[in-house]
Amino acid sequence: MTILSIKNLSKIYPKKQALHEINLQIKQGEIIALIGPNGAGKSTLMKIICDLAKASSGTYTWSFNGKSSAQATLKTNIIENPDLFPYLTGYEILQYFAIQRQIYDQNQITQILQQVNLESAKDLKYKNYSMGMKQRLAVGLAMLGQPRVMILDEPTNGIDVQGLVDLRKVFVSLNQKLNTTQIISSHNLNELYTIAHRFIFLKQGRIIQDISKENLIHALDHENIEQYYLNLMKEEH
């Protein structure tokens, strides 16, 4: 079932066109990797479908349980440079947002801290968190309430190798257990290669390739992932 339909979506700023007539269909339960260099339009697209920015033209429609809406009425979340309360602990920050969202199950907070590997830092103030810890806490915030759709903008920024492995396990677990649809952006194809079902490559505000995991494996042939991505970005489109 299609849960997000994007038609001819464009975004024009005074000195730049960030998106050029994006057309996209996303199905329930997909893990989508949105891949492209800085300035490709990934964050702009995510902000628009989260209703955090307005498109210059075109439409997007969320559909769930047979009902459609031009607004993002599903539980969606976006992460970009997380900046939270510096003098609260990780646990207190999760607790604060849980109350805001009318979630009163304290066990869920404890479970999330375990899943993002922050249980040992739950009493540490946010100002003392490393960048990787801040990113993991932001992912934890996105998990509150077990949303059916998660939209994550560069969630792996600043995370070490073990943290990346842990996060990928969390994403796969949420997808398998709750059928959570995930749209995850990155400029690094390798970070999402093992978990995504589908890869959408953006360059200068345009989709230059929309390919399934199966077809991507076939397309790689004898190339490694990094070389495939570099070659794709060099091509004229």
Solvent accessible surface area in square Angstrom, and as a share of the most:
residue,aa,sasa,rsa
1,M,120,0.54
2,T,48,0.28
3,I,1,0.00
4,L,0,0.00
5,S,22,0.14
6,I,1,0.01
7,K,114,0.48
8,N,81,0.41
9,L,0,0.00
10,S,5,0.03
11,K,30,0.13
12,I,101,0.51
13,Y,94,0.36
14,P,139,0.87
15,K,199,0.84
16,K,109,0.46
17,Q,61,0.27
18,A,7,0.05
19,L,0,0.00
20,H,42,0.19
21,E,116,0.52
22,I,2,0.01
23,N,81,0.42
24,L,9,0.04
25,Q,80,0.36
26,I,2,0.01
27,K,114,0.48
28,Q,64,0.29
29,G,12,0.12
30,E,28,0.13
31,I,3,0.02
32,I,0,0.00
33,A,0,0.00
34,L,2,0.01
35,I,0,0.00
36,G,0,0.00
37,P,52,0.33
38,N,135,0.69
39,G,51,0.49
40,A,1,0.01
41,G,9,0.09
42,K,11,0.04
43,S,34,0.22
44,T,19,0.11
45,L,3,0.02
46,M,0,0.00
47,K,69,0.29
48,I,1,0.00
49,I,4,0.02
50,C,16,0.10
51,D,74,0.38
52,L,112,0.56
53,A,29,0.22
54,K,169,0.72
55,A,33,0.26
56,S,59,0.38
57,S,61,0.39
58,G,35,0.34
59,T,83,0.48
60,Y,26,0.10
61,T,43,0.25
62,W,3,0.01
63,S,27,0.18
64,F,28,0.12
65,N,108,0.56
66,G,74,0.71
67,K,157,0.67
68,S,79,0.51
69,S,32,0.21
70,A,65,0.51
71,Q,94,0.42
72,A,20,0.16
73,T,98,0.57
74,L,28,0.14
75,K,124,0.53
76,T,32,0.18
77,N,23,0.12
78,I,46,0.23
79,I,9,0.04
80,E,78,0.35
81,N,111,0.57
82,P,21,0.13
83,D,127,0.66
84,L,34,0.17
85,F,79,0.33
86,P,63,0.39
87,Y,145,0.55
88,L,57,0.28
89,T,19,0.11
90,G,0,0.00
91,Y,50,0.19
92,E,72,0.32
93,I,0,0.00
94,L,0,0.00
95,Q,58,0.26
96,Y,91,0.34
97,F,38,0.16
98,A,1,0.01
99,I,96,0.49
100,Q,113,0.50
101,R,98,0.36
102,Q,142,0.63
103,I,23,0.12
104,Y,149,0.57
105,D,73,0.38
106,Q,74,0.33
107,N,116,0.59
108,Q,27,0.12
109,I,1,0.01
110,T,52,0.31
111,Q,91,0.41
112,I,5,0.03
113,L,1,0.00
114,Q,94,0.42
115,Q,58,0.26
116,V,0,0.00
117,N,81,0.42
118,L,1,0.01
119,E,76,0.34
120,S,120,0.78
121,A,12,0.09
122,K,73,0.31
123,D,104,0.54
124,L,69,0.34
125,K,87,0.37
126,Y,5,0.02
127,K,103,0.44
128,N,86,0.44
129,Y,11,0.04
130,S,61,0.39
131,M,87,0.39
132,G,7,0.07
133,M,36,0.16
134,K,48,0.20
135,Q,3,0.01
136,R,27,0.10
137,L,0,0.00
138,A,7,0.06
139,V,0,0.00
140,G,0,0.00
141,L,17,0.08
142,A,4,0.03
143,M,6,0.03
144,L,3,0.02
145,G,20,0.19
146,Q,95,0.42
147,P,5,0.03
148,R,130,0.47
149,V,1,0.00
150,M,1,0.00
151,I,0,0.00
152,L,0,0.00
153,D,1,0.01
154,E,26,0.11
155,P,0,0.00
156,T,7,0.04
157,N,54,0.28
158,G,56,0.54
159,I,23,0.12
160,D,94,0.49
161,V,120,0.69
162,Q,105,0.47
163,G,3,0.03
164,L,28,0.14
165,V,47,0.27
166,D,26,0.13
167,L,0,0.00
168,R,46,0.17
169,K,132,0.56
170,V,9,0.05
171,F,0,0.00
172,V,43,0.25
173,S,29,0.19
174,L,15,0.08
175,N,17,0.09
176,Q,140,0.62
177,K,161,0.68
178,L,71,0.35
179,N,72,0.37
180,T,0,0.00
181,T,1,0.01
182,Q,0,0.00
183,I,6,0.03
184,I,1,0.00
185,S,0,0.00
186,S,1,0.00
187,H,83,0.37
188,N,55,0.28
189,L,4,0.02
190,N,68,0.35
191,E,32,0.14
192,L,2,0.01
193,Y,36,0.14
194,T,89,0.52
195,I,16,0.08
196,A,3,0.03
197,H,82,0.37
198,R,34,0.12
199,F,0,0.00
200,I,1,0.00
201,F,0,0.00
202,L,0,0.00
203,K,45,0.19
204,Q,128,0.57
205,G,0,0.00
206,R,113,0.41
207,I,47,0.24
208,I,29,0.15
209,Q,48,0.21
210,D,67,0.35
211,I,20,0.10
212,S,42,0.27
213,K,47,0.20
214,E,138,0.62
215,N,84,0.43
216,L,0,0.00
217,I,95,0.48
218,H,155,0.69
219,A,41,0.32
220,L,16,0.08
221,D,107,0.56
222,H,179,0.80
223,E,66,0.30
224,N,92,0.47
225,I,27,0.14
226,E,89,0.40
227,Q,72,0.32
228,Y,21,0.08
229,Y,26,0.10
230,L,89,0.44
231,N,52,0.27
232,L,10,0.05
233,M,27,0.12
234,K,148,0.63
235,E,87,0.39
236,E,170,0.76
237,H,115,0.51
